[in-house]
Amino acid sequence: MVPPANILFLLLLPVAAAQMTPGSCSGCGPLSLPLLAGLVAADAVVSLLIVVVVFVCARLRSRPTQEDEKIYINMPGRG
């Protein structure tokens, strides 16, 4: 379910877009190819960094702690 504040925002978005005059954006235009490539590369690096951090945190959390040196044969997850 969408919160009421978000519904109000989505309903008012077309009204705000209709109030803008065409050409009021100065400096808005297509991005240059090197800038676009840099943004895509930076996005990929940040996404990869997030995936690595989540993977490392999940791996560290799922590692069982060995408080004794006994070998448990018939206990899944203990040995």
All heavy atoms as TSV, in Angstrom:
chain	resi	resn	atom	element	x	y	z
A	1	MET	N	N	0.842	-1.179	0.000
A	1	MET	CA	C	0.000	0.000	0.000
A	1	MET	C	C	0.887	1.243	0.000
A	1	MET	O	O	1.862	1.330	0.741
A	1	MET	CB	C	-0.886	-0.054	1.246
A	1	MET	CG	C	-1.899	1.033	1.345
A	1	MET	SD	S	-3.254	0.669	0.245
A	1	MET	CE	C	-4.100	2.207	0.274
A	2	VAL	N	N	0.553	2.185	-0.805
A	2	VAL	CA	C	1.322	3.426	-0.917
A	2	VAL	C	C	0.869	4.386	0.180
A	2	VAL	O	O	-0.329	4.573	0.385
A	2	VAL	CB	C	1.108	4.058	-2.309
A	2	VAL	CG1	C	1.876	5.352	-2.425
A	2	VAL	CG2	C	1.507	3.088	-3.396
A	3	PRO	N	N	1.820	4.996	0.917
A	3	PRO	CA	C	1.433	5.966	1.950
A	3	PRO	C	C	0.688	7.146	1.346
A	3	PRO	O	O	0.909	7.511	0.187
A	3	PRO	CB	C	2.769	6.416	2.542
A	3	PRO	CG	C	3.735	5.353	2.171
A	3	PRO	CD	C	3.243	4.745	0.896
A	4	PRO	N	N	-0.211	7.771	2.115
A	4	PRO	CA	C	-1.011	8.890	1.578
A	4	PRO	C	C	-0.167	10.053	1.084
A	4	PRO	O	O	-0.538	10.719	0.119
A	4	PRO	CB	C	-1.864	9.311	2.779
A	4	PRO	CG	C	-1.904	8.130	3.677
A	4	PRO	CD	C	-0.616	7.397	3.463
A	5	ALA	N	N	0.965	10.322	1.717
A	5	ALA	CA	C	1.800	11.439	1.267
A	5	ALA	C	C	2.344	11.176	-0.140
A	5	ALA	O	O	2.447	12.100	-0.961
A	5	ALA	CB	C	2.949	11.663	2.240
A	6	ASN	N	N	2.684	9.925	-0.439
A	6	ASN	CA	C	3.189	9.605	-1.775
A	6	ASN	C	C	2.089	9.695	-2.822
A	6	ASN	O	O	2.347	10.092	-3.961
A	6	ASN	CB	C	3.812	8.213	-1.785
A	6	ASN	CG	C	5.108	8.170	-1.001
A	6	ASN	OD1	O	5.648	9.203	-0.634
A	6	ASN	ND2	N	5.600	6.978	-0.739
A	7	ILE	N	N	0.877	9.333	-2.462
A	7	ILE	CA	C	-0.249	9.450	-3.405
A	7	ILE	C	C	-0.472	10.916	-3.739
A	7	ILE	O	O	-0.674	11.277	-4.903
A	7	ILE	CB	C	-1.510	8.798	-2.816
A	7	ILE	CG1	C	-1.321	7.284	-2.731
A	7	ILE	CG2	C	-2.736	9.132	-3.654
A	7	ILE	CD1	C	-2.452	6.552	-2.055
A	8	LEU	N	N	-0.426	11.769	-2.717
A	8	LEU	CA	C	-0.596	13.202	-2.952
A	8	LEU	C	C	0.512	13.736	-3.860
A	8	LEU	O	O	0.247	14.515	-4.775
A	8	LEU	CB	C	-0.602	13.950	-1.617
A	8	LEU	CG	C	-0.778	15.458	-1.700
A	8	LEU	CD1	C	-2.144	15.792	-2.296
A	8	LEU	CD2	C	-0.610	16.082	-0.337
A	9	PHE	N	N	1.752	13.297	-3.627
A	9	PHE	CA	C	2.863	13.729	-4.474
A	9	PHE	C	C	2.646	13.297	-5.923
A	9	PHE	O	O	2.853	14.075	-6.849
A	9	PHE	CB	C	4.178	13.154	-3.939
A	9	PHE	CG	C	5.350	13.421	-4.821
A	9	PHE	CD1	C	5.901	14.685	-4.908
A	9	PHE	CD2	C	5.902	12.405	-5.594
A	9	PHE	CE1	C	6.983	14.936	-5.737
A	9	PHE	CE2	C	6.977	12.653	-6.423
A	9	PHE	CZ	C	7.519	13.932	-6.489
A	10	LEU	N	N	2.225	12.044	-6.111
A	10	LEU	CA	C	2.012	11.548	-7.470
A	10	LEU	C	C	0.854	12.264	-8.155
A	10	LEU	O	O	0.878	12.458	-9.375
A	10	LEU	CB	C	1.751	10.035	-7.439
A	10	LEU	CG	C	2.958	9.178	-7.041
A	10	LEU	CD1	C	2.540	7.715	-6.907
A	10	LEU	CD2	C	4.069	9.327	-8.046
A	11	LEU	N	N	-0.150	12.675	-7.398
A	11	LEU	CA	C	-1.275	13.405	-7.994
A	11	LEU	C	C	-0.885	14.840	-8.359
A	11	LEU	O	O	-1.387	15.395	-9.336
A	11	LEU	CB	C	-2.467	13.416	-7.040
A	11	LEU	CG	C	-3.171	12.071	-6.856
A	11	LEU	CD1	C	-4.246	12.188	-5.791
A	11	LEU	CD2	C	-3.762	11.575	-8.164
A	12	LEU	N	N	0.020	15.441	-7.578
A	12	LEU	CA	C	0.411	16.827	-7.835
A	12	LEU	C	C	1.563	16.964	-8.826
A	12	LEU	O	O	1.837	18.061	-9.308
A	12	LEU	CB	C	0.785	17.516	-6.526
A	12	LEU	CG	C	-0.375	17.761	-5.564
A	12	LEU	CD1	C	0.130	18.388	-4.285
A	12	LEU	CD2	C	-1.440	18.633	-6.201
A	13	LEU	N	N	2.217	15.874	-9.153
A	13	LEU	CA	C	3.351	15.930	-10.076
A	13	LEU	C	C	2.960	16.445	-11.468
A	13	LEU	O	O	3.654	17.320	-12.011
A	13	LEU	CB	C	4.014	14.559	-10.166
A	13	LEU	CG	C	5.355	14.495	-10.865
A	13	LEU	CD1	C	6.361	15.392	-10.157
A	13	LEU	CD2	C	5.862	13.073	-10.896
A	14	PRO	N	N	1.874	15.966	-12.079
A	14	PRO	CA	C	1.499	16.527	-13.395
A	14	PRO	C	C	1.141	18.008	-13.326
A	14	PRO	O	O	1.396	18.756	-14.265
A	14	PRO	CB	C	0.295	15.691	-13.822
A	14	PRO	CG	C	0.342	14.468	-12.993
A	14	PRO	CD	C	1.028	14.835	-11.726
A	15	VAL	N	N	0.565	18.441	-12.222
A	15	VAL	CA	C	0.218	19.856	-12.078
A	15	VAL	C	C	1.491	20.697	-12.043
A	15	VAL	O	O	1.580	21.741	-12.698
A	15	VAL	CB	C	-0.622	20.068	-10.796
A	15	VAL	CG1	C	-0.881	21.542	-10.555
A	15	VAL	CG2	C	-1.919	19.286	-10.880
A	16	ALA	N	N	2.487	20.244	-11.305
A	16	ALA	CA	C	3.748	20.981	-11.242
A	16	ALA	C	C	4.457	20.974	-12.589
A	16	ALA	O	O	5.056	21.977	-12.993
A	16	ALA	CB	C	4.643	20.365	-10.172
A	17	ALA	N	N	4.378	19.865	-13.308
A	17	ALA	CA	C	5.011	19.799	-14.626
A	17	ALA	C	C	4.324	20.728	-15.613
A	17	ALA	O	O	4.972	21.309	-16.494
A	17	ALA	CB	C	4.985	18.365	-15.134
A	18	ALA	N	N	3.020	20.892	-15.486
A	18	ALA	CA	C	2.290	21.777	-16.392
A	18	ALA	C	C	2.613	23.244	-16.130
A	18	ALA	O	O	2.488	24.084	-17.023
A	18	ALA	CB	C	0.794	21.543	-16.254
A	19	GLN	N	N	3.054	23.591	-14.918
A	19	GLN	CA	C	3.365	24.976	-14.575
A	19	GLN	C	C	4.711	25.432	-15.130
A	19	GLN	O	O	4.971	26.623	-15.200
A	19	GLN	CB	C	3.369	25.146	-13.049
A	19	GLN	CG	C	2.042	24.849	-12.391
A	19	GLN	CD	C	0.957	25.809	-12.839
A	19	GLN	OE1	O	1.224	26.990	-13.044
A	19	GLN	NE2	N	-0.251	25.309	-13.012
A	20	MET	N	N	5.568	24.488	-15.503
A	20	MET	CA	C	6.883	24.861	-16.016
A	20	MET	C	C	6.771	25.326	-17.461
A	20	MET	O	O	6.081	24.704	-18.267
A	20	MET	CB	C	7.840	23.674	-15.935
A	20	MET	CG	C	8.195	23.284	-14.522
A	20	MET	SD	S	9.402	21.979	-14.466
A	20	MET	CE	C	10.799	22.784	-15.199
A	21	THR	N	N	7.455	26.398	-17.756
A	21	THR	CA	C	7.440	26.883	-19.125
A	21	THR	C	C	8.535	26.182	-19.911
A	21	THR	O	O	9.621	25.908	-19.376
A	21	THR	CB	C	7.684	28.408	-19.164
A	21	THR	OG1	O	8.933	28.667	-18.538
A	21	THR	CG2	C	6.581	29.153	-18.442
A	22	PRO	N	N	8.286	25.879	-21.170
A	22	PRO	CA	C	9.338	25.242	-21.964
A	22	PRO	C	C	10.508	26.196	-22.156
A	22	PRO	O	O	10.334	27.383	-22.356
A	22	PRO	CB	C	8.654	24.926	-23.293
A	22	PRO	CG	C	7.309	25.516	-23.243
A	22	PRO	CD	C	7.060	26.054	-21.879
A	23	GLY	N	N	11.696	25.656	-22.043
A	23	GLY	CA	C	12.889	26.459	-22.222
A	23	GLY	C	C	13.352	27.141	-20.945
A	23	GLY	O	O	14.251	27.965	-20.990
A	24	SER	N	N	12.717	26.835	-19.815
A	24	SER	CA	C	13.122	27.480	-18.574
A	24	SER	C	C	14.358	26.835	-17.965
A	24	SER	O	O	14.896	27.326	-16.999
A	24	SER	CB	C	11.972	27.430	-17.558
A	24	SER	OG	O	11.707	26.102	-17.202
A	25	CYS	N	N	14.804	25.740	-18.541
A	25	CYS	CA	C	15.971	25.038	-18.013
A	25	CYS	C	C	17.199	25.515	-18.772
A	25	CYS	O	O	17.371	25.201	-19.950
A	25	CYS	CB	C	15.777	23.532	-18.178
A	25	CYS	SG	S	17.154	22.576	-17.564
A	26	SER	N	N	18.040	26.276	-18.105
A	26	SER	CA	C	19.243	26.749	-18.783
A	26	SER	C	C	20.373	25.768	-18.544
A	26	SER	O	O	20.618	25.344	-17.418
A	26	SER	CB	C	19.627	28.134	-18.257
A	26	SER	OG	O	19.928	28.044	-16.893
A	27	GLY	N	N	21.044	25.385	-19.573
A	27	GLY	CA	C	22.145	24.450	-19.449
A	27	GLY	C	C	21.710	22.998	-19.481
A	27	GLY	O	O	22.530	22.112	-19.298
A	28	CYS	N	N	20.417	22.745	-19.651
A	28	CYS	CA	C	19.949	21.363	-19.740
A	28	CYS	C	C	20.102	20.911	-21.185
A	28	CYS	O	O	19.666	21.581	-22.098
A	28	CYS	CB	C	18.487	21.243	-19.341
A	28	CYS	SG	S	18.196	21.725	-17.647
A	29	GLY	N	N	20.708	19.799	-21.366
A	29	GLY	CA	C	20.888	19.289	-22.711
A	29	GLY	C	C	21.444	17.892	-22.643
A	29	GLY	O	O	21.623	17.336	-21.559
A	30	PRO	N	N	21.718	17.330	-23.779
A	30	PRO	CA	C	22.281	15.988	-23.754
A	30	PRO	C	C	23.666	15.986	-23.121
A	30	PRO	O	O	24.437	16.936	-23.280
A	30	PRO	CB	C	22.344	15.595	-25.226
A	30	PRO	CG	C	22.283	16.869	-25.978
A	30	PRO	CD	C	21.549	17.853	-25.117
A	31	LEU	N	N	23.958	14.949	-22.379
A	31	LEU	CA	C	25.264	14.835	-21.737
A	31	LEU	C	C	26.316	14.443	-22.763
A	31	LEU	O	O	26.029	13.741	-23.727
A	31	LEU	CB	C	25.219	13.779	-20.635
A	31	LEU	CG	C	24.276	14.058	-19.475
A	31	LEU	CD1	C	24.257	12.868	-18.540
A	31	LEU	CD2	C	24.712	15.301	-18.736
A	32	SER	N	N	27.524	14.891	-22.532
A	32	SER	CA	C	28.604	14.490	-23.426
A	32	SER	C	C	28.916	13.012	-23.187
A	32	SER	O	O	28.656	12.472	-22.109
A	32	SER	CB	C	29.844	15.351	-23.181
A	32	SER	OG	O	30.342	15.104	-21.880
A	33	LEU	N	N	29.476	12.375	-24.169
A	33	LEU	CA	C	29.765	10.951	-24.082
A	33	LEU	C	C	30.753	10.612	-22.964
A	33	LEU	O	O	30.507	9.663	-22.212
A	33	LEU	CB	C	30.274	10.437	-25.434
A	33	LEU	CG	C	30.449	8.929	-25.544
A	33	LEU	CD1	C	29.126	8.212	-25.286
A	33	LEU	CD2	C	30.999	8.561	-26.900
A	34	PRO	N	N	31.841	11.359	-22.771
A	34	PRO	CA	C	32.738	11.030	-21.652
A	34	PRO	C	C	32.067	11.179	-20.284
A	34	PRO	O	O	32.281	10.380	-19.385
A	34	PRO	CB	C	33.890	12.015	-21.792
A	34	PRO	CG	C	33.865	12.438	-23.217
A	34	PRO	CD	C	32.422	12.392	-23.633
A	35	LEU	N	N	31.234	12.207	-20.134
A	35	LEU	CA	C	30.533	12.395	-18.870
A	35	LEU	C	C	29.538	11.261	-18.633
A	35	LEU	O	O	29.448	10.725	-17.520
A	35	LEU	CB	C	29.813	13.741	-18.863
A	35	LEU	CG	C	29.024	14.066	-17.593
A	35	LEU	CD1	C	29.961	14.127	-16.391
A	35	LEU	CD2	C	28.267	15.365	-17.756
A	36	LEU	N	N	28.824	10.870	-19.646
A	36	LEU	CA	C	27.870	9.769	-19.524
A	36	LEU	C	C	28.590	8.463	-19.209
A	36	LEU	O	O	28.152	7.700	-18.346
A	36	LEU	CB	C	27.064	9.633	-20.814
A	36	LEU	CG	C	25.943	8.606	-20.811
A	36	LEU	CD1	C	24.927	8.949	-19.741
A	36	LEU	CD2	C	25.283	8.534	-22.165
A	37	ALA	N	N	29.701	8.209	-19.868
A	37	ALA	CA	C	30.477	6.996	-19.594
A	37	ALA	C	C	31.024	7.015	-18.167
A	37	ALA	O	O	31.027	5.990	-17.482
A	37	ALA	CB	C	31.617	6.868	-20.601
A	38	GLY	N	N	31.449	8.167	-17.694
A	38	GLY	CA	C	31.941	8.290	-16.328
A	38	GLY	C	C	30.845	8.039	-15.301
A	38	GLY	O	O	31.069	7.382	-14.282
A	39	LEU	N	N	29.652	8.549	-15.568
A	39	LEU	CA	C	28.532	8.318	-14.657
A	39	LEU	C	C	28.143	6.847	-14.617
A	39	LEU	O	O	27.860	6.295	-13.548
A	39	LEU	CB	C	27.334	9.177	-15.073
A	39	LEU	CG	C	27.464	10.673	-14.818
A	39	LEU	CD1	C	26.276	11.413	-15.412
A	39	LEU	CD2	C	27.573	10.949	-13.332
A	40	VAL	N	N	28.132	6.201	-15.765
A	40	VAL	CA	C	27.796	4.772	-15.813
A	40	VAL	C	C	28.863	3.962	-15.084
A	40	VAL	O	O	28.542	3.042	-14.314
A	40	VAL	CB	C	27.636	4.306	-17.278
A	40	VAL	CG1	C	27.545	2.800	-17.366
A	40	VAL	CG2	C	26.406	4.945	-17.895
A	41	ALA	N	N	30.135	4.303	-15.291
A	41	ALA	CA	C	31.207	3.579	-14.613
A	41	ALA	C	C	31.150	3.797	-13.099
A	41	ALA	O	O	31.317	2.852	-12.321
A	41	ALA	CB	C	32.562	4.031	-15.160
A	42	ALA	N	N	30.890	5.023	-12.674
A	42	ALA	CA	C	30.789	5.301	-11.240
A	42	ALA	C	C	29.605	4.559	-10.627
A	42	ALA	O	O	29.701	4.026	-9.520
A	42	ALA	CB	C	30.656	6.803	-11.011
A	43	ASP	N	N	28.498	4.500	-11.339
A	43	ASP	CA	C	27.331	3.761	-10.858
A	43	ASP	C	C	27.648	2.275	-10.726
A	43	ASP	O	O	27.271	1.637	-9.745
A	43	ASP	CB	C	26.159	3.979	-11.807
A	43	ASP	CG	C	24.900	3.276	-11.329
A	43	ASP	OD1	O	24.593	3.387	-10.123
A	43	ASP	OD2	O	24.241	2.624	-12.143
A	44	ALA	N	N	28.365	1.726	-11.688
A	44	ALA	CA	C	28.733	0.309	-11.626
A	44	ALA	C	C	29.669	0.034	-10.452
A	44	ALA	O	O	29.512	-0.974	-9.750
A	44	ALA	CB	C	29.384	-0.112	-12.945
A	45	VAL	N	N	30.620	0.935	-10.209
A	45	VAL	CA	C	31.563	0.745	-9.104
A	45	VAL	C	C	30.835	0.812	-7.766
A	45	VAL	O	O	31.051	-0.026	-6.883
A	45	VAL	CB	C	32.696	1.795	-9.176
A	45	VAL	CG1	C	33.502	1.819	-7.894
A	45	VAL	CG2	C	33.583	1.518	-10.370
A	46	VAL	N	N	29.944	1.776	-7.593
A	46	VAL	CA	C	29.200	1.902	-6.342
A	46	VAL	C	C	28.291	0.699	-6.136
A	46	VAL	O	O	28.194	0.162	-5.030
A	46	VAL	CB	C	28.415	3.232	-6.308
A	46	VAL	CG1	C	27.448	3.269	-5.135
A	46	VAL	CG2	C	29.367	4.398	-6.251
A	47	SER	N	N	27.634	0.243	-7.197
A	47	SER	CA	C	26.773	-0.937	-7.084
A	47	SER	C	C	27.577	-2.170	-6.713
A	47	SER	O	O	27.163	-2.962	-5.863
A	47	SER	CB	C	26.033	-1.181	-8.403
A	47	SER	OG	O	25.197	-0.100	-8.706
A	48	LEU	N	N	28.731	-2.324	-7.326
A	48	LEU	CA	C	29.591	-3.462	-6.999
A	48	LEU	C	C	30.091	-3.382	-5.565
A	48	LEU	O	O	30.145	-4.391	-4.862
A	48	LEU	CB	C	30.778	-3.505	-7.969
A	48	LEU	CG	C	31.698	-4.720	-7.850
A	48	LEU	CD1	C	30.932	-5.995	-8.157
A	48	LEU	CD2	C	32.862	-4.574	-8.797
A	49	LEU	N	N	30.425	-2.191	-5.110
A	49	LEU	CA	C	30.860	-2.005	-3.732
A	49	LEU	C	C	29.756	-2.378	-2.748
A	49	LEU	O	O	30.013	-3.041	-1.735
A	49	LEU	CB	C	31.298	-0.555	-3.518
A	49	LEU	CG	C	31.824	-0.205	-2.134
A	49	LEU	CD1	C	33.131	-0.949	-1.875
A	49	LEU	CD2	C	32.023	1.288	-2.009
A	50	ILE	N	N	28.527	-2.002	-3.039
A	50	ILE	CA	C	27.394	-2.353	-2.179
A	50	ILE	C	C	27.210	-3.859	-2.139
A	50	ILE	O	O	27.002	-4.444	-1.071
A	50	ILE	CB	C	26.118	-1.633	-2.651
A	50	ILE	CG1	C	26.239	-0.131	-2.399
A	50	ILE	CG2	C	24.879	-2.202	-1.951
A	50	ILE	CD1	C	25.140	0.691	-3.021
A	51	VAL	N	N	27.294	-4.510	-3.285
A	51	VAL	CA	C	27.130	-5.965	-3.340
A	51	VAL	C	C	28.233	-6.650	-2.531
A	51	VAL	O	O	27.964	-7.595	-1.777
A	51	VAL	CB	C	27.131	-6.452	-4.806
A	51	VAL	CG1	C	27.266	-7.950	-4.896
A	51	VAL	CG2	C	25.859	-5.996	-5.502
A	52	VAL	N	N	29.463	-6.189	-2.655
A	52	VAL	CA	C	30.578	-6.799	-1.922
A	52	VAL	C	C	30.397	-6.620	-0.415
A	52	VAL	O	O	30.596	-7.566	0.359
A	52	VAL	CB	C	31.920	-6.212	-2.399
A	52	VAL	CG1	C	33.052	-6.577	-1.460
A	52	VAL	CG2	C	32.222	-6.683	-3.813
A	53	VAL	N	N	30.004	-5.439	0.012
A	53	VAL	CA	C	29.804	-5.190	1.447
A	53	VAL	C	C	28.696	-6.071	1.993
A	53	VAL	O	O	28.825	-6.673	3.065
A	53	VAL	CB	C	29.519	-3.694	1.702
A	53	VAL	CG1	C	29.010	-3.463	3.116
A	53	VAL	CG2	C	30.764	-2.869	1.438
A	54	VAL	N	N	27.582	-6.183	1.275
A	54	VAL	CA	C	26.482	-7.038	1.729
A	54	VAL	C	C	26.926	-8.492	1.768
A	54	VAL	O	O	26.621	-9.224	2.720
A	54	VAL	CB	C	25.247	-6.854	0.818
A	54	VAL	CG1	C	24.199	-7.923	1.078
A	54	VAL	CG2	C	24.657	-5.470	1.016
A	55	PHE	N	N	27.663	-8.941	0.767
A	55	PHE	CA	C	28.139	-10.322	0.735
A	55	PHE	C	C	29.077	-10.604	1.910
A	55	PHE	O	O	28.959	-11.632	2.574
A	55	PHE	CB	C	28.844	-10.603	-0.591
A	55	PHE	CG	C	29.388	-11.994	-0.704
A	55	PHE	CD1	C	28.546	-13.056	-0.927
A	55	PHE	CD2	C	30.755	-12.228	-0.569
A	55	PHE	CE1	C	29.043	-14.346	-1.032
A	55	PHE	CE2	C	31.263	-13.513	-0.659
A	55	PHE	CZ	C	30.402	-14.574	-0.898
A	56	VAL	N	N	30.009	-9.700	2.181
A	56	VAL	CA	C	30.954	-9.901	3.279
A	56	VAL	C	C	30.224	-9.903	4.620
A	56	VAL	O	O	30.484	-10.758	5.474
A	56	VAL	CB	C	32.059	-8.822	3.246
A	56	VAL	CG1	C	32.876	-8.818	4.524
A	56	VAL	CG2	C	32.960	-9.039	2.044
A	57	CYS	N	N	29.294	-8.981	4.805
A	57	CYS	CA	C	28.547	-8.937	6.065
A	57	CYS	C	C	27.703	-10.192	6.247
A	57	CYS	O	O	27.619	-10.727	7.355
A	57	CYS	CB	C	27.663	-7.698	6.120
A	57	CYS	SG	S	28.600	-6.167	6.307
A	58	ALA	N	N	27.072	-10.667	5.192
A	58	ALA	CA	C	26.264	-11.877	5.296
A	58	ALA	C	C	27.139	-13.088	5.572
A	58	ALA	O	O	26.768	-13.981	6.338
A	58	ALA	CB	C	25.461	-12.083	4.019
A	59	ARG	N	N	28.309	-13.133	4.985
A	59	ARG	CA	C	29.211	-14.265	5.191
A	59	ARG	C	C	29.765	-14.277	6.616
A	59	ARG	O	O	29.878	-15.326	7.233
A	59	ARG	CB	C	30.347	-14.203	4.183
A	59	ARG	CG	C	31.216	-15.426	4.177
A	59	ARG	CD	C	32.069	-15.430	2.930
A	59	ARG	NE	N	33.015	-16.498	2.969
A	59	ARG	CZ	C	32.838	-17.667	2.366
A	59	ARG	NH1	N	31.734	-17.868	1.689
A	59	ARG	NH2	N	33.753	-18.601	2.435
A	60	LEU	N	N	30.108	-13.115	7.126
A	60	LEU	CA	C	30.609	-13.038	8.496
A	60	LEU	C	C	29.530	-13.396	9.506
A	60	LEU	O	O	29.810	-14.005	10.533
A	60	LEU	CB	C	31.146	-11.634	8.790
A	60	LEU	CG	C	32.444	-11.251	8.096
A	60	LEU	CD1	C	32.793	-9.812	8.420
A	60	LEU	CD2	C	33.568	-12.180	8.500
A	61	ARG	N	N	28.314	-13.031	9.217
A	61	ARG	CA	C	27.228	-13.295	10.144
A	61	ARG	C	C	26.835	-14.762	10.152
A	61	ARG	O	O	26.414	-15.292	11.175
A	61	ARG	CB	C	26.025	-12.449	9.780
A	61	ARG	CG	C	24.956	-12.499	10.802
A	61	ARG	CD	C	23.970	-11.409	10.614
A	61	ARG	NE	N	23.110	-11.392	11.777
A	61	ARG	CZ	C	22.136	-10.590	11.956
A	61	ARG	NH1	N	21.890	-9.691	11.030
A	61	ARG	NH2	N	21.395	-10.627	13.019
A	62	SER	N	N	26.948	-15.443	9.031
A	62	SER	CA	C	26.529	-16.841	8.952
A	62	SER	C	C	27.610	-17.803	9.411
A	62	SER	O	O	27.356	-18.997	9.532
A	62	SER	CB	C	26.122	-17.191	7.516
A	62	SER	OG	O	27.256	-17.177	6.671
A	63	ARG	N	N	28.808	-17.319	9.659
A	63	ARG	CA	C	29.910	-18.175	10.104
A	63	ARG	C	C	29.659	-18.613	11.544
A	63	ARG	O	O	29.499	-17.775	12.429
A	63	ARG	CB	C	31.227	-17.424	10.010
A	63	ARG	CG	C	32.415	-18.290	10.375
A	63	ARG	CD	C	33.708	-17.549	10.200
A	63	ARG	NE	N	33.880	-17.207	8.786
A	63	ARG	CZ	C	34.766	-16.331	8.358
A	63	ARG	NH1	N	35.511	-15.678	9.204
A	63	ARG	NH2	N	34.885	-16.086	7.072
A	64	PRO	N	N	29.612	-19.924	11.798
A	64	PRO	CA	C	29.362	-20.387	13.168
A	64	PRO	C	C	30.592	-20.145	14.045
A	64	PRO	O	O	31.721	-20.205	13.579
A	64	PRO	CB	C	29.083	-21.878	13.013
A	64	PRO	CG	C	29.777	-22.269	11.752
A	64	PRO	CD	C	29.733	-21.039	10.860
A	65	THR	N	N	30.331	-19.884	15.292
A	65	THR	CA	C	31.433	-19.690	16.223
A	65	THR	C	C	31.802	-21.036	16.833
A	65	THR	O	O	30.937	-21.804	17.231
A	65	THR	CB	C	31.039	-18.719	17.340
A	65	THR	OG1	O	29.879	-19.216	17.994
A	65	THR	CG2	C	30.736	-17.340	16.779
A	66	GLN	N	N	33.075	-21.309	16.874
A	66	GLN	CA	C	33.573	-22.560	17.440
A	66	GLN	C	C	34.063	-22.277	18.852
A	66	GLN	O	O	35.171	-21.796	19.051
A	66	GLN	CB	C	34.717	-23.132	16.584
A	66	GLN	CG	C	34.300	-23.582	15.217
A	66	GLN	CD	C	33.544	-24.914	15.267
A	66	GLN	OE1	O	33.637	-25.640	16.235
A	66	GLN	NE2	N	32.798	-25.192	14.231
A	67	GLU	N	N	33.222	-22.572	19.844
A	67	GLU	CA	C	33.653	-22.344	21.209
A	67	GLU	C	C	34.351	-23.561	21.804
A	67	GLU	O	O	35.015	-23.468	22.807
A	67	GLU	CB	C	32.471	-21.938	22.106
A	67	GLU	CG	C	31.354	-22.967	22.183
A	67	GLU	CD	C	30.307	-22.745	21.100
A	67	GLU	OE1	O	30.348	-21.730	20.419
A	67	GLU	OE2	O	29.456	-23.623	20.953
A	68	ASP	N	N	34.185	-24.715	21.180
A	68	ASP	CA	C	34.902	-25.900	21.637
A	68	ASP	C	C	35.464	-26.631	20.422
A	68	ASP	O	O	35.099	-26.371	19.300
A	68	ASP	CB	C	33.995	-26.821	22.459
A	68	ASP	CG	C	32.744	-27.227	21.691
A	68	ASP	OD1	O	32.595	-26.820	20.533
A	68	ASP	OD2	O	31.913	-27.949	22.260
A	69	GLU	N	N	36.369	-27.529	20.659
A	69	GLU	CA	C	37.040	-28.236	19.573
A	69	GLU	C	C	36.420	-29.595	19.295
A	69	GLU	O	O	37.022	-30.426	18.640
A	69	GLU	CB	C	38.528	-28.403	19.900
A	69	GLU	CG	C	39.273	-27.091	20.008
A	69	GLU	CD	C	39.275	-26.318	18.697
A	69	GLU	OE1	O	39.381	-26.956	17.625
A	69	GLU	OE2	O	39.158	-25.085	18.747
A	70	LYS	N	N	35.204	-29.856	19.795
A	70	LYS	CA	C	34.543	-31.134	19.552
A	70	LYS	C	C	34.016	-31.174	18.134
A	70	LYS	O	O	33.658	-30.151	17.552
A	70	LYS	CB	C	33.392	-31.340	20.530
A	70	LYS	CG	C	33.838	-31.441	21.966
A	70	LYS	CD	C	32.637	-31.615	22.859
A	70	LYS	CE	C	33.071	-31.629	24.320
A	70	LYS	NZ	N	31.930	-31.678	25.233
A	71	ILE	N	N	33.933	-32.361	17.570
A	71	ILE	CA	C	33.376	-32.561	16.238
A	71	ILE	C	C	32.003	-33.199	16.397
A	71	ILE	O	O	31.881	-34.293	16.933
A	71	ILE	CB	C	34.286	-33.449	15.373
A	71	ILE	CG1	C	35.636	-32.771	15.186
A	71	ILE	CG2	C	33.628	-33.738	14.041
A	71	ILE	CD1	C	36.644	-33.612	14.457
A	72	TYR	N	N	30.978	-32.481	15.946
A	72	TYR	CA	C	29.617	-32.984	16.033
A	72	TYR	C	C	29.261	-33.606	14.695
A	72	TYR	O	O	29.156	-32.908	13.689
A	72	TYR	CB	C	28.661	-31.844	16.372
A	72	TYR	CG	C	28.918	-31.245	17.724
A	72	TYR	CD1	C	29.782	-30.163	17.872
A	72	TYR	CD2	C	28.303	-31.767	18.842
A	72	TYR	CE1	C	30.025	-29.614	19.122
A	72	TYR	CE2	C	28.525	-31.225	20.100
A	72	TYR	CZ	C	29.385	-30.138	20.227
A	72	TYR	OH	O	29.615	-29.610	21.456
A	73	ILE	N	N	29.022	-34.907	14.675
A	73	ILE	CA	C	28.781	-35.604	13.425
A	73	ILE	C	C	27.330	-35.505	12.986
A	73	ILE	O	O	27.026	-35.183	11.842
A	73	ILE	CB	C	29.226	-37.089	13.536
A	73	ILE	CG1	C	30.722	-37.168	13.760
A	73	ILE	CG2	C	28.832	-37.867	12.283
A	73	ILE	CD1	C	31.229	-38.559	14.045
A	74	ASN	N	N	26.400	-35.735	13.905
A	74	ASN	CA	C	24.981	-35.787	13.544
A	74	ASN	C	C	24.239	-34.505	13.879
A	74	ASN	O	O	23.032	-34.522	14.087
A	74	ASN	CB	C	24.312	-36.978	14.254
A	74	ASN	CG	C	24.793	-38.292	13.715
A	74	ASN	OD1	O	25.110	-38.394	12.524
A	74	ASN	ND2	N	24.908	-39.291	14.571
A	75	MET	N	N	24.924	-33.405	13.925
A	75	MET	CA	C	24.277	-32.121	14.199
A	75	MET	C	C	24.572	-31.160	13.057
A	75	MET	O	O	25.677	-30.635	12.962
A	75	MET	CB	C	24.764	-31.540	15.534
A	75	MET	CG	C	24.354	-32.353	16.741
A	75	MET	SD	S	24.905	-31.597	18.264
A	75	MET	CE	C	23.863	-30.160	18.332
A	76	PRO	N	N	23.608	-30.945	12.174
A	76	PRO	CA	C	23.841	-30.032	11.050
A	76	PRO	C	C	24.186	-28.633	11.558
A	76	PRO	O	O	23.576	-28.124	12.490
A	76	PRO	CB	C	22.506	-30.020	10.313
A	76	PRO	CG	C	21.808	-31.262	10.763
A	76	PRO	CD	C	22.279	-31.552	12.140
A	77	GLY	N	N	25.152	-28.061	10.939
A	77	GLY	CA	C	25.558	-26.707	11.295
A	77	GLY	C	C	26.599	-26.652	12.395
A	77	GLY	O	O	27.091	-25.589	12.714
A	78	ARG	N	N	26.923	-27.769	13.005
A	78	ARG	CA	C	27.908	-27.762	14.087
A	78	ARG	C	C	29.213	-28.426	13.679
A	78	ARG	O	O	30.159	-28.447	14.438
A	78	ARG	CB	C	27.354	-28.507	15.318
A	78	ARG	CG	C	26.228	-27.823	16.019
A	78	ARG	CD	C	26.654	-26.503	16.620
A	78	ARG	NE	N	27.777	-26.654	17.521
A	78	ARG	CZ	C	27.733	-26.387	18.801
A	78	ARG	NH1	N	26.621	-25.982	19.351
A	78	ARG	NH2	N	28.809	-26.509	19.539
A	79	GLY	N	N	29.290	-28.997	12.536
A	79	GLY	CA	C	30.549	-29.636	12.210
A	79	GLY	C	C	30.463	-30.291	10.908
A	79	GLY	O	O	30.949	-30.286	9.928
